[in-house]
Amino acid sequence: MRRYVPGADDHEGPSEYDPEVDHERLQLSAAMHCEQDERNTDRIVEQLQENGIEPPYSVLDAGCGYGTVTQSRFGDDDRFQVVAIDEAEDVLEHRPQKPP
């Protein structure tokens, strides 16, 4: 079964984003990037608040793919209003849904 990976046709061999290739390495990388994103988000929010800008903060994720990263970073945080878009409509059909 071949999975759709945006940009995967641009090179030969497996994509670095294919979880079947190296699951542990991808999990470690994801955790590291998540921690970096949280630190960077906290710094940005501090700067916005220091400049008198109050939530909700607007976030645009252009090229969101399935939206899993966007959901994991901003999905449960009421400080952010997020718009996530992607050129591939079939990808957006599989995006994570917020619970009602």
Residue frames as qw, qx, qy, qz and C-alpha x, y, z in Angstrom:
[[0.000, 0.889, 0.458, 0.000, 0.00, 0.00, 0.00],
 [0.423, 0.242, 0.001, 0.873, 1.46, 3.33, -1.04],
 [0.172, -0.757, -0.456, 0.435, 0.65, 6.31, 1.15],
 [0.304, 0.838, 0.171, 0.419, 0.23, 9.81, -0.22],
 [0.548, -0.541, -0.084, 0.632, 3.16, 11.94, 0.87],
 [0.288, 0.950, 0.079, -0.091, 3.22, 15.51, -0.47],
 [0.103, 0.866, -0.476, -0.110, 6.38, 16.00, -2.51],
 [0.754, -0.280, 0.591, 0.064, 7.31, 12.30, -2.37],
 [0.801, 0.495, 0.297, 0.160, 7.43, 12.09, -6.16],
 [0.166, 0.958, -0.232, -0.004, 10.18, 14.73, -6.20],
 [0.046, -0.647, 0.760, -0.043, 12.87, 12.16, -5.33],
 [0.741, 0.078, -0.648, -0.157, 13.60, 8.45, -5.48],
 [0.362, 0.037, -0.806, 0.466, 13.34, 6.17, -2.47],
 [0.340, -0.647, -0.677, 0.091, 11.17, 6.32, 0.61],
 [0.063, -0.792, -0.027, -0.607, 10.10, 9.65, 2.02],
 [0.233, 0.191, -0.663, 0.685, 11.46, 10.70, 5.38],
 [0.455, -0.129, 0.270, -0.839, 7.82, 11.15, 6.39],
 [0.756, -0.034, -0.549, -0.355, 6.78, 7.56, 5.72],
 [0.573, -0.554, 0.444, -0.410, 6.16, 6.05, 9.17],
 [0.997, 0.026, 0.058, -0.047, 6.81, 2.56, 7.82],
 [0.612, 0.619, -0.368, 0.328, 10.43, 3.44, 7.09],
 [0.454, 0.138, -0.589, 0.654, 11.74, 4.30, 10.55],
 [0.429, -0.725, -0.464, -0.275, 9.02, 4.73, 13.17],
 [0.630, -0.574, -0.261, 0.453, 11.26, 5.34, 16.22],
 [0.413, -0.027, 0.123, 0.902, 13.36, 7.98, 14.46],
 [0.095, -0.521, -0.418, -0.738, 10.24, 9.79, 13.31],
 [0.533, -0.723, -0.439, -0.026, 8.75, 9.70, 16.83],
 [0.591, -0.419, -0.124, 0.679, 11.95, 11.15, 18.32],
 [0.243, 0.173, 0.279, 0.913, 12.09, 13.84, 15.64],
 [0.262, -0.652, -0.498, -0.508, 8.42, 14.71, 16.16],
 [0.580, -0.684, -0.366, 0.247, 8.89, 15.02, 19.94],
 [0.500, -0.237, 0.023, 0.832, 11.94, 17.25, 19.48],
 [0.068, 0.330, 0.378, 0.862, 10.12, 19.51, 17.02],
 [0.397, -0.710, -0.533, -0.233, 7.06, 19.66, 19.27],
 [0.563, -0.594, -0.249, 0.518, 9.19, 20.88, 22.19],
 [0.343, -0.054, 0.199, 0.917, 10.87, 23.47, 19.97],
 [0.106, -0.519, -0.522, -0.669, 7.51, 24.64, 18.64],
 [0.476, -0.737, -0.477, 0.045, 6.10, 24.99, 22.17],
 [0.506, -0.453, -0.088, 0.729, 9.11, 27.05, 23.29],
 [0.198, 0.119, 0.358, 0.905, 8.92, 29.26, 20.20],
 [0.239, -0.641, -0.579, -0.443, 5.16, 29.71, 20.57],
 [0.505, -0.700, -0.381, 0.331, 5.59, 30.72, 24.22],
 [0.413, -0.273, 0.085, 0.865, 8.26, 33.28, 23.24],
 [0.035, 0.338, 0.494, 0.800, 6.07, 34.72, 20.50],
 [0.367, -0.724, -0.557, -0.177, 3.06, 34.98, 22.83],
 [0.506, -0.573, -0.234, 0.601, 5.24, 36.75, 25.43],
 [0.271, -0.069, 0.253, 0.926, 6.36, 39.28, 22.82],
 [0.139, -0.528, -0.584, -0.601, 2.80, 39.84, 21.64],
 [0.462, -0.735, -0.486, 0.098, 1.63, 40.42, 25.21],
 [0.478, -0.405, -0.070, 0.776, 4.55, 42.76, 25.94],
 [0.092, 0.046, 0.362, 0.926, 3.38, 44.82, 22.96],
 [0.376, 0.208, 0.352, -0.832, -0.21, 44.94, 24.20],
 [0.542, 0.111, -0.597, -0.582, -1.58, 42.42, 21.72],
 [0.542, -0.135, 0.659, -0.504, -4.18, 40.21, 23.34],
 [0.140, 0.078, 0.960, 0.230, -5.58, 36.84, 22.28],
 [0.906, 0.083, 0.394, 0.128, -6.99, 35.37, 20.23],
 [0.138, -0.607, 0.550, 0.556, -3.91, 35.28, 18.03],
 [0.800, 0.505, 0.009, -0.324, -4.40, 34.47, 14.35],
 [0.439, -0.389, 0.752, 0.302, -2.42, 31.62, 12.83],
 [0.748, 0.523, -0.145, -0.383, -2.33, 30.69, 9.14],
 [0.569, -0.285, 0.740, 0.217, -0.97, 27.27, 8.21],
 [0.627, 0.612, -0.211, -0.433, -0.58, 27.37, 4.43],
 [0.581, 0.388, -0.713, -0.058, 0.21, 23.90, 3.15],
 [0.554, -0.446, 0.497, -0.498, -1.12, 22.13, 6.23],
 [0.271, 0.161, -0.942, -0.111, -1.29, 18.67, 4.66],
 [0.455, -0.394, -0.793, -0.096, -3.42, 16.46, 6.86],
 [0.306, -0.728, -0.005, -0.614, -3.41, 19.12, 9.59],
 [0.826, -0.362, -0.400, 0.166, -2.00, 16.84, 12.28],
 [0.506, 0.038, -0.274, 0.817, 0.85, 19.20, 13.18],
 [0.160, -0.425, -0.073, -0.888, -1.48, 22.20, 13.26],
 [0.712, -0.499, -0.345, -0.352, -3.95, 20.30, 15.44],
 [0.787, -0.259, -0.399, 0.393, -1.24, 19.12, 17.83],
 [0.382, 0.105, -0.194, 0.898, 0.24, 22.62, 18.23],
 [0.158, -0.110, 0.058, -0.980, -2.91, 24.77, 18.38],
 [0.399, -0.311, -0.757, -0.413, -5.95, 22.48, 18.53],
 [0.512, -0.589, -0.610, 0.138, -6.66, 22.73, 22.25],
 [0.365, -0.255, -0.207, 0.871, -5.32, 26.22, 22.87],
 [0.119, 0.829, 0.545, -0.045, -8.06, 28.86, 23.01],
 [0.220, -0.704, 0.100, 0.668, -5.49, 31.65, 22.58],
 [0.129, -0.271, 0.645, 0.703, -5.31, 30.92, 18.86],
 [0.695, 0.530, 0.258, -0.412, -7.69, 31.20, 15.92],
 [0.378, -0.316, 0.745, 0.449, -6.28, 28.92, 13.24],
 [0.730, 0.566, -0.010, -0.383, -6.92, 28.78, 9.51],
 [0.479, -0.326, 0.757, 0.303, -5.30, 25.77, 7.86],
 [0.694, 0.600, -0.021, -0.397, -5.33, 25.43, 4.08],
 [0.499, -0.275, 0.733, 0.372, -3.83, 23.04, 1.59],
 [0.335, 0.404, -0.475, -0.706, -3.82, 22.93, -2.19],
 [0.280, 0.021, -0.933, -0.225, -4.68, 19.21, -2.26],
 [0.610, -0.272, -0.007, -0.744, -8.39, 18.90, -1.49],
 [0.851, -0.102, -0.500, -0.121, -8.18, 15.13, -0.95],
 [0.437, 0.137, -0.626, 0.631, -5.70, 15.70, 1.88],
 [0.237, -0.229, 0.294, -0.897, -8.10, 18.02, 3.69],
 [0.758, -0.215, -0.365, -0.497, -10.82, 15.38, 3.61],
 [0.816, -0.146, -0.520, 0.205, -8.70, 13.35, 6.09],
 [0.102, 0.535, -0.388, 0.744, -7.81, 16.18, 8.45],
 [0.248, -0.224, -0.814, 0.475, -8.30, 15.70, 12.20],
 [0.286, -0.648, -0.417, -0.570, -11.68, 16.87, 13.41],
 [0.090, -0.286, 0.533, -0.791, -12.24, 18.79, 16.63],
 [0.116, -0.360, -0.910, 0.166, -14.64, 17.06, 18.96],
 [0.145, -0.669, -0.452, -0.572, -18.11, 18.71, 19.05]]
